[in-house]
Each structure stands twice: as structure tokens, then as C-alpha cells.
Amino acid sequence: MTHNLVADTISIIGHGGDEIEAYLAQPTDVDRVGSIVVIHHMPGYDDATKEICRDFAAHGYNALMPNLYSREAPGASPDDAAAVVRANGGVPDERLVGDVDAAMRHLKSLPHANGRVASIGYCSGGRQSFLAGCRLDLDAVIDCYGAFVTLDAPADMPFKFKAIVGETPNLSAPLLGLFGADDKNPTPDQVGVLERALTDAGKEFEFHSYEGAGHAFFWVGRPSYRPETAVEAWAVIYEFLGRTLA
């Protein structure tokens, strides 16, 4: 069933009391629904990720994407804002968690919210979704090919990301991981390290690795896009959310 929806740009109070931009999509023909914090990829708060928010709303979920780059480049294009953030080493982990927490609180305040919230992220956002799941009380966590979970970013890269696999025992919710078998970041070996850490910690998780897909296979319009894989993976996502956010 496809739901009617509304979507708009709003402001929320993020980490440190900062007012930040966010994109909210909501179904209009439901009574009580689960909610999703959408964490955008390194290329930024862009139209493609806003479309993902609208897709969640069309499937009957509230979806809110905070603009993680609001502070560095207010009003800038996604490409320009992403360039500034890359030059600064990426979004600090503490600030990211604070902004996701703010998004969770806003979603829970919506009149038709059922109080259950998931996070999903792509690329750097996949790492950040896992981090949020380890530091916040979520009901479901989705990591779409998140890099630098099990190892630090190389010194020759601008990012200052550190491995966060050591936080696995704190994971608060079931985890869904979606990965490309041809990805170089994270590689299948790196995914295996995370899988072992989750198993050792006794966490509930479900991983899917897709042959013939590399990094960013969800990204419509880019050479990395794999339509058949993306369709299959979206079905897995909605089945997972149906179980965890009901």
C-alpha cells in the first residue's frame, strides 16, 4: 500500500543547542506509525536522500533527515557543503550522536508517532547509524555499506574517522547490514570483523552481501547504482522495519 504524504524543510535543535535544518516526510493517512532517522551520505543533504525520506513516508513511516552540515555551510549546495566538511575531517562523532538524538526526540513528539524509532545511514552515514545505535536507545539500526566501522580512516584521507567496532557491546537494537560483495570500503573482510564482534557480543543482527555490487549501489543516477540489487535490498529493509517498528 502506498500512503499519501507531506514533506517539508523544518528546523530542529541539534547538538549543543544549535538550530539545524532538517527534512521531514510524513504519511497523512495513518494513525500510529514508527519513525526513521535518515542519516545522509558523505556527499550531503541532497535531493536523492530527500527522496529516500519520501519513500519511507509513502510506505507508512515518519522520516526525518537532519542536515549534518548545517553549521559548516548554511545555505550551500550539497556538493559545496560536503567539500567543506571533508576538508574539516568529517562530522565529529559526538555532534553526530547529538543531532540524531535531537531527530529522535522530534520524531517521538509527532502526534501520530508510536514511539519506536530506527536509524538508517548510507556510506559514512552507515557508520554513523551504527554509532548512534551504540550510544542511543534505538529500536532498529540499519547500516548500508558503512565504512570505517572496524578500522580507522587512513592517514592520507581527509576524514578523521576512528574505528567504532569496540562499541559493539553497547548496541541497543537489532542491526540490519547491507553490503556490496565488490565494495572496497568496507571490504567483505571488514564486514566479517563486524559480524564476529556482533556474534561475540550476543547481538541480534542480519547481514546481506550482494554479488556484483560495490559501494553506493543504492545511489540512483551514479555508475555504482545496481537497480536489481537495490530493489532486493529495499524489500529487505521494509521487512526488517515491519518487524522492529510495529
Secondary structure, DSSP 8 states (H G I E B T S, - for coil): ----EEEEEEEEE-GGG-EEEEEEEEESS-SSEEEEEEE--TT-S-HHHHHHHHHHHHTT-EEEEE-TTTTTSTT--HHHHHHHHHHTTS--HHHHHHHHHHHHHHHHHSTTEEEEEEEEEETHHHHHHHHHHHHS--SEEEEES--SSSS---TTSS------GGGGGG--S-EEEEEETT-STT-HHHHHHHHHHHHHTT--EEEEEETT--TTTT-TTSTT--HHHHHHHHHHHHHHHHHH--
